[in-house]
C-alpha cells in the first residue's frame, strides 16, 4: 500500500504543478516539494492515520479453530522405529517473496549512487580554497539582508573547470571556478543572487529529499519525474529572484549562456546555476515579461501545505483498510507454549481458488506475505498433533497470531472372530518402559507417543457387528470414559469395555509431562464360517 500512497501523492503534486502553470515558479516548486515530503511520510502516516472505509469494515482476526483429529500411529517414535521424514517443501512460488528482494536491491544501488555523489561533494569541498575576493563580501551581505538569510555562507574556489554549485543547510557553501575573483560586477551580482536564492529557499534540502524518494522507489517513474520537475522549478524560481533584484533579463541571459559554455559536465548532488539541459527554457522564461515572478506568500504556502497534508492523511487512512496486500505471521506452539518446528500451514481462498503454503522454521515461526483481502481457511498440520483449522479474514493490514496445537488421538482397530482361542492378557517386556522421557531436555515441542504395555482381546459375544467407542487415554496409562458412537449392541459394548479396562499404556508425554489424549477403539465382531464337512470316504474303503 505504501507504493500506492506514494504514487498518489506524487501524482497529485505533478498535477497541481501543471494546474498552476500560470502561477509563479516559486509556488509550483513549493507545491512539488510539499507533495514529495508528504509522499515520503505516507508509509508512516498509514500507521497513525485515522482509519476510514468506503464499505463495511472488517478486521484481521484468527477465529478459534476446531481440531480435525489426526491419528497417531501407535508405533511412531517407538524405540528403534525409523524417524518420520519432514514434509516436502511447498511447491508454490511466492511472487511477493521474489519482488521484495529485487526492490531492496534496486533501492540499495540507487541510494549508493546518491551516497557516492555526496562523498564526491565532500571531496570537492576539502580540495577547494576560500575565495579570495574581498569585493564579493559586500554583495553577499546585501543579498543576505534582502533574502533574510542569517546562516553562515562559505564562498569556495575550485579549479578552472569547477561547476557553480550550492549545497548545505545549516551552513551553506557556494563553489565557483578558479578565476571567479576577476569576474565583472554584473556576473558576480547574477551568480550570487541566484545561488543565495537557493540558500534562502532551502532548495538543496528539498532536492535531496526528492532524490532519496526516487532512490527508494526507483521503479516508480513518477518519483524520477517529480525530482526532475522539482529541480527545474527550483532554477526558474531562483531566476525570478535574480530578476527581482533589478538585473535585466537580457543581461542575465547573456551571463547564463557564458557560464553554461564554460561549465564542466559533472554531476554533483547540489543546486547548479548552469545546467545545459534546461538552459533554453530558462532563457525563454527570462525574456518573457508576462510571467508571474512573485515569491510564494505565507498564506499560499500554508494553504497548499494544509491541503496536501490532509490529502496524505486521507489517502493513508483509506489505505489501512483497502490495502491491496498484507501479511500474516506468527508462531506454532503446543499446549505448553513450546515451539513446534516444521509445521505445514496452508491458507485457502475457496472463492478465488487460491492457496498459499508455508512451513514453520526451526523456532516455530511462519509468515504469509502478499495476501489479498479475503476470507481464508487456515489449516495447520504436523505429525503427532491435531490439524488446526480456523478462519482468517484479511482487510489489508498485517496480522500476527499464535497457533496452539493439541496432541492428536490414538486409534485401535480390533478384529474379533467367533470360535477363536480364549483371550489372554499380554504384557510388553520391561524394555518397553524407559525410566525417563526423551523430551525432558527438549527445547522445542516433543511428544513421547503411547506404547501399549498390556493387552486383552474382547470375547466374541455371539453377535456380529461393529462397535466404535471414544474415550480418554489418561495420563496414568489407563483408558477411561468410553462412550459409544451411534447405536450399539449392549453385549458387544460390554465385551469391548471389559477388555479395554485391562489395557495399560506407557502414557503420552508432551514436553516430558504425562497428558490425557483422545482414544478411539473400533471393534469388528466377525462370525467364522463352520468348518467344511469331511470328504466322503473313497469307494472300497
JOSUL-V469147 format. One record per residue. N is the residue number from 1. D_LAST is the distance of its C-alpha to the last C-alpha in Angstrom with 1 decimal. Layout:
n = {N:N}
d_last = {D_LAST:D_LAST}
//
This chain:
n = {1:2:3:4:5:6:7:8:9:10:11:12:13:14:15:16:17:18:19:20:21:22:23:24:25:26:27:28:29:30:31:32:33:34:35:36:37:38:39:40:41:42:43:44:45:46:47:48:49:50:51:52:53:54:55:56:57:58:59:60:61:62:63:64:65:66:67:68:69:70:71:72:73:74:75:76:77:78:79:80:81:82:83:84:85:86:87:88:89:90:91:92:93:94:95:96:97:98:99:100:101:102:103:104:105:106:107:108:109:110:111:112:113:114:115:116:117:118:119:120:121:122:123:124:125:126:127:128:129:130:131:132:133:134:135:136:137:138:139:140:141:142:143:144:145:146:147:148:149:150:151:152:153:154:155:156:157:158:159:160:161:162:163:164:165:166:167:168:169:170:171:172:173:174:175:176:177:178:179:180:181:182:183:184:185:186:187:188:189:190:191:192:193:194:195:196:197:198:199:200:201:202:203:204:205:206:207:208:209:210:211:212:213:214:215:216:217:218:219:220:221:222:223:224:225:226:227:228:229:230:231:232:233:234:235:236:237:238:239:240:241:242:243:244:245:246:247:248:249:250:251:252:253:254:255:256:257:258:259:260:261:262:263:264:265:266:267:268:269:270:271:272:273:274:275:276:277:278:279:280:281:282:283:284:285:286:287:288:289:290:291:292:293:294:295:296:297:298:299:300:301:302:303:304:305:306:307:308:309:310:311:312:313:314:315:316:317:318:319:320:321:322:323:324:325:326:327:328:329:330:331:332:333:334:335:336:337:338:339:340:341:342:343:344:345:346:347:348:349:350:351:352:353:354:355:356:357:358:359:360:361:362:363:364:365:366:367:368:369:370:371:372:373:374:375:376:377:378:379:380:381:382:383:384:385:386:387:388:389:390:391:392:393:394:395:396:397:398:399:400:401:402:403:404:405:406:407:408:409:410:411:412:413:414:415:416:417:418:419:420:421:422:423:424:425:426:427:428:429:430:431:432:433:434:435:436:437:438:439:440:441:442:443:444:445:446:447:448:449:450:451:452:453:454:455:456:457:458:459:460:461:462:463:464:465:466:467:468:469:470:471:472:473:474:475:476:477:478:479:480:481:482:483:484:485:486:487:488:489:490:491:492:493:494:495:496:497:498:499:500:501:502:503:504:505:506:507:508:509:510:511:512:513:514:515:516:517:518:519:520:521:522:523:524:525:526:527:528:529:530:531:532:533:534:535:536:537:538:539:540:541}
d_last = {98.9:101.6:101.8:102.3:105.0:106.8:106.7:108.1:111.0:111.9:111.7:114.0:116.5:116.6:117.0:119.7:121.6:121.5:122.6:125.6:126.8:130.3:130.4:131.5:129.3:129.6:127.9:125.1:124.6:124.4:121.9:119.7:119.9:119.1:116.1:114.8:115.2:113.3:110.6:110.3:110.1:107.6:104.5:106.1:107.3:103.8:102.8:105.8:106.8:106.3:103.2:103.3:101.0:101.3:98.2:96.3:95.7:92.4:91.8:89.4:86.9:83.4:81.8:79.3:75.8:72.5:70.0:66.8:64.1:62.6:59.6:59.8:56.8:55.8:55.5:58.9:61.3:58.8:59.4:58.3:57.8:59.6:62.8:62.9:64.9:68.1:68.1:69.5:73.2:74.2:74.6:77.4:80.9:83.6:86.7:89.0:87.8:88.9:92.2:93.5:93.6:95.3:97.9:98.5:98.9:101.4:103.4:103.5:104.8:107.4:108.5:108.8:111.1:113.2:113.3:114.4:117.2:118.4:118.3:120.4:122.8:123.1:123.8:126.5:128.1:128.2:129.7:132.3:135.7:137.8:140.0:143.5:145.3:147.6:148.7:145.2:145.3:147.7:145.6:142.4:144.2:145.6:142.3:140.4:142.9:142.5:138.6:138.6:136.8:137.1:134.4:135.5:135.7:135.2:136.7:135.0:136.0:133.5:133.9:135.6:132.5:131.2:130.2:132.0:129.4:129.3:126.6:126.3:126.4:128.2:130.2:130.7:131.2:132.9:132.6:135.1:135.6:138.1:141.6:141.2:144.2:146.3:145.1:147.7:148.1:146.6:143.3:143.2:143.7:141.0:138.4:138.9:139.0:135.7:133.9:135.3:134.1:130.6:131.2:132.6:129.6:126.9:125.6:123.9:121.8:120.8:119.9:117.8:115.8:115.3:114.2:111.8:110.2:109.9:108.2:105.7:104.9:105.3:103.0:105.1:108.0:109.9:110.4:112.0:114.1:115.4:116.3:118.2:119.9:120.9:122.6:124.5:125.7:126.8:129.0:130.5:131.3:133.0:134.9:136.1:137.2:139.2:141.0:141.7:143.7:146.2:145.0:145.5:142.4:143.7:144.7:141.3:139.4:141.5:140.7:137.0:136.9:138.6:136.3:133.2:134.4:134.9:131.7:128.8:125.4:123.5:121.1:121.7:120.4:124.0:126.3:128.3:131.4:131.0:127.6:127.8:124.9:126.8:130.4:131.0:129.9:131.9:135.1:134.8:134.4:137.4:139.6:138.4:141.0:139.1:136.1:135.6:136.2:136.5:134.5:131.8:133.2:131.7:131.0:129.1:127.1:126.2:125.1:123.0:121.3:120.6:119.1:116.8:115.7:114.9:112.9:111.0:110.0:109.0:106.9:105.3:104.7:102.9:101.0:99.4:97.7:97.2:96.2:94.1:91.8:91.0:88.8:86.3:85.8:84.5:82.1:78.4:77.9:75.4:76.1:78.0:80.2:78.8:78.7:75.4:75.6:73.8:73.3:72.8:75.2:75.3:77.9:76.9:79.3:77.1:80.0:81.0:77.5:79.0:77.2:78.7:76.6:77.8:76.4:78.0:79.4:78.9:81.1:79.4:82.4:82.0:84.3:84.0:87.1:88.2:86.9:88.3:89.2:86.0:83.4:80.5:77.1:76.8:73.4:73.1:69.8:68.9:65.5:65.1:67.6:67.5:68.8:72.4:73.5:77.1:79.7:82.7:85.7:88.3:91.9:93.3:93.9:92.0:89.6:88.2:85.5:82.8:79.1:77.3:73.5:71.1:68.0:64.9:61.9:58.5:55.3:51.9:48.8:45.7:42.2:40.5:36.9:35.4:32.7:34.1:35.0:38.0:41.2:43.2:46.8:47.2:50.6:52.1:53.5:57.1:58.0:57.5:60.5:63.6:66.6:69.0:68.9:69.4:71.7:74.3:76.7:75.9:78.9:76.9:74.3:71.1:67.8:65.4:62.3:60.2:57.2:54.5:54.6:52.2:49.4:47.2:44.7:44.8:42.2:40.5:42.1:39.4:41.6:41.2:44.4:47.1:49.9:53.0:55.4:58.7:60.5:62.5:61.5:64.4:66.5:64.9:61.4:60.0:59.0:61.1:62.1:58.8:59.3:56.9:57.6:57.1:55.2:52.3:49.9:51.2:47.9:47.4:51.0:50.7:47.6:49.3:52.6:51.0:49.4:52.4:54.8:53.1:53.7:56.4:58.0:60.6:63.3:64.6:67.9:70.6:73.4:72.1:72.3:69.2:69.0:67.0:65.0:63.0:59.2:56.6:53.1:50.5:47.2:44.3:41.8:38.5:35.5:32.2:29.5:26.6:23.6:21.1:18.1:14.8:12.8:10.2:6.5:5.8:5.5:3.7:0.0}
//
